[in-house]
């Protein structure tokens, strides 16, 4: 029950903090950007709004399908199937973990207790690393959003790169462990508390979820929360893309990350690592950059490096393993991003 006896100073502080939190939302950023355009370049305001609205309308069919699919997977409990990837021989575990990493319908915080449970049950670090590297790169909504913004060849290429990066990281860690590294990779056990608890490692999904009222309610809650999440981030992404296309000179982009060769791809990976863009925002922005001259290989490298180094992805790794394992995670991520960019450029 809420405490209604707080002193006025606490209420004021709470209201101030709430106001600050509102200012951090994508909606507030969108309003601030449009107000800035209205003041500094009023002639471009309607063009910016029109560009973003048209792009968002084009993507709406993908958003609808994505949120329906994600809500269905969550309501049925399909995430329990991912635990089966961590059974059997180590080679099989690495391969299955890399594959299922792109299919798992986990939110960023659910990955932490899920992986903690697997590690507690003795799952090898190699398989966990394969899952960690592939998981932030692709999932059903990301695949559809990427296809809408950059086309199906790019989206499929990213999905293949996600699995390949998981395999690369998993087998690299297995080789390091056989050489004596990571004898004790885990931090001391700490209570996570994130999202309450992770998915169970046993049980079966209920595909006809509508037969149970709690699962129907879970489906509705997931549908609306994910729809709002995607809508606000994509709206921001398309507003930023409109600004990028209009104000950033094409020659500047082409000079940094355009053309052939490894250098633009490596630069894109190194820029993407600290960018901290989630995949929903990155896809529309990369569409704008490619229109300005960014090469396809550099775009792939940027997207993969940025996903691996996103704050939720890094938090999941940092919270469970020692710093040297975390450093290997980042090193494998940027190396894999560069290799993926080179291969995609050649293909």
Beta strands, then each sheet from edge to edge (+ up, - down):
end
